[in-house]
Amino acid sequence: MPSFDFVSKVDAQALDNAVNVVSKEIANRFDFKGSHLVIDLDKKNYTLKVETEDDMKMKQLIDVLVNRAHKQGISPEAFDLSKEGSMIGKAWKKEIQVRNGLKQEDAKKIIKQIKDAGLKVQASINDDLVRVTGKKIDDLQEVIQASKGWGLDIPLQVENMRS
């Protein structure tokens, strides 16, 4: 029976490359010359700890980071920017969580979208992925096309397409 998996993965090496490119670019920018700046990537927990002098520089830094990561193949939705930064001492600090893997509630949203589409496929949650199976590969391709318009604010990739 044909099947594929919906996953949400971020390549750790691509994320590390994006952080390194941003560090070099920001160090060379005129508006950041001589200012306090720290970008620390925790590869194990997929978190970024960012520290700047003020809120405006924080927003510029995050904008550059998201753009460079997008060029490295990381979806902008992978960055959880919902937490506000805070002023600690003389520096703005913010922790950015990078979404890696599907959470249970996100997987349920995907399954609900598949069922609402009314296609002849079955979906099941397996750990941090959603497996979609169907009798025809055309039905699976319709699900993939439909997934592009769902707007779930999570980066989705299709893996393990089997026929």
C-alpha positions in Angstrom: 0.0 0.0 0.0 1.5 3.4 -0.9 2.4 5.7 2.0 4.5 8.7 3.0 5.4 10.5 6.2 4.8 14.1 7.2 7.8 15.2 9.4 9.1 18.4 10.8 12.9 18.3 10.9 15.6 20.9 11.0 19.1 19.9 9.9 21.5 20.7 12.7 24.4 21.3 10.4 22.4 23.8 8.2 21.3 25.6 11.4 24.9 25.8 12.6 26.0 27.1 9.2 23.2 29.8 9.3 24.3 30.9 12.8 28.0 31.1 11.7 27.1 33.1 8.5 24.9 35.5 10.6 27.7 36.0 13.2 30.2 36.9 10.4 27.7 39.2 8.6 26.7 41.0 11.8 30.3 41.5 12.8 30.9 43.3 9.5 27.8 45.5 9.5 28.4 49.2 10.2 25.4 49.5 12.6 26.6 46.7 14.8 30.3 47.8 15.0 31.5 47.8 18.5 28.2 46.7 20.0 27.6 43.8 22.4 26.4 40.8 20.5 26.1 37.1 21.4 24.6 34.2 19.4 24.8 30.9 21.1 23.4 27.7 19.5 22.6 24.7 21.7 22.6 21.9 19.1 21.3 19.3 21.6 18.1 21.2 22.6 17.8 23.2 19.4 17.7 26.6 21.1 19.4 29.9 20.2 20.3 32.3 23.0 20.7 35.8 21.5 22.0 38.9 23.4 22.2 42.4 22.0 22.4 46.0 23.4 18.8 47.0 22.6 15.5 45.8 21.2 16.0 47.4 17.8 19.3 45.5 17.2 17.6 42.3 18.5 14.9 42.6 15.8 17.5 43.3 13.1 19.5 40.3 14.2 16.5 38.0 14.3 15.5 39.2 10.8 19.0 38.5 9.4 19.0 35.1 11.2 15.7 34.0 9.7 16.7 35.1 6.2 20.0 33.4 6.3 18.5 30.2 7.7 15.9 30.3 4.9 18.7 30.4 2.4 20.2 27.3 4.1 17.0 25.4 3.6 15.4 26.0 7.0 11.8 27.1 6.9 11.1 30.5 8.7 8.3 28.7 10.6 10.9 26.6 12.4 11.8 29.5 14.7 9.5 30.0 17.6 9.6 33.8 18.1 6.6 34.0 20.4 8.7 34.6 23.6 9.5 38.2 24.2 13.0 39.3 24.9 13.9 40.9 28.2 16.3 43.5 29.5 18.8 41.9 31.9 21.4 44.2 33.1 22.6 46.2 30.1 21.6 43.7 27.5 18.5 42.4 25.7 18.3 38.6 26.0 16.0 36.3 24.1 15.8 32.5 23.8 14.6 31.2 20.5 13.4 27.7 20.3 13.9 25.9 17.0 11.0 23.5 16.3 12.3 20.0 15.5 9.9 17.2 15.4 6.1 17.2 15.4 4.4 17.7 18.7 1.3 15.7 19.5 -1.1 18.6 19.1 0.5 19.6 15.7 0.1 16.0 14.5 -3.6 16.0 15.5 -4.0 19.2 13.5 -2.5 17.6 10.4 -4.8 14.6 10.8 -7.8 16.8 11.1 -6.8 18.7 7.9 -6.5 15.4 6.1 -9.9 14.2 7.3 -11.5 17.6 6.4 -10.1 17.3 2.9 -12.3 14.2 2.4 -9.6 12.2 0.5 -9.5 8.4 0.5 -6.4 8.1 2.8 -5.7 7.0 6.3 -3.4 8.9 8.7 -1.8 7.8 11.9 0.6 9.3 14.4 3.8 7.5 15.0 6.1 9.3 17.6 7.1 12.5 15.9 5.7 11.8 12.4 2.3 11.4 10.7 2.1 8.4 8.3 -0.4 8.7 5.5 -1.5 5.6 3.5 -3.8 5.2 0.6 -4.8 2.7 -2.1 -3.6 5.0 -4.9 -0.5 7.1 -5.1 -2.6 9.9 -6.8 -4.6 10.2 -3.5 -1.3 10.7 -1.6 -0.2 13.3 -4.1 -3.4 15.2 -3.5 -2.8 15.2 0.2 0.7 16.6 -0.4 -0.7 19.4 -2.7 -3.4 20.2 -0.1 -0.8 20.4 2.7 0.8 23.4 1.0 -2.3 25.5 1.7 -3.0 24.5 5.3 -1.1 27.3 7.0 -0.3 25.5 10.2 2.8 27.6 11.0 4.9 24.5 11.3 7.6 23.4 8.8 6.4 20.2 7.1 8.5 17.9 4.9 7.5 14.7 3.1 9.6 11.7 3.6 9.6 8.0 2.8 7.3 8.0 -0.2 6.6 4.4 -1.0 4.5 2.9 -3.7 
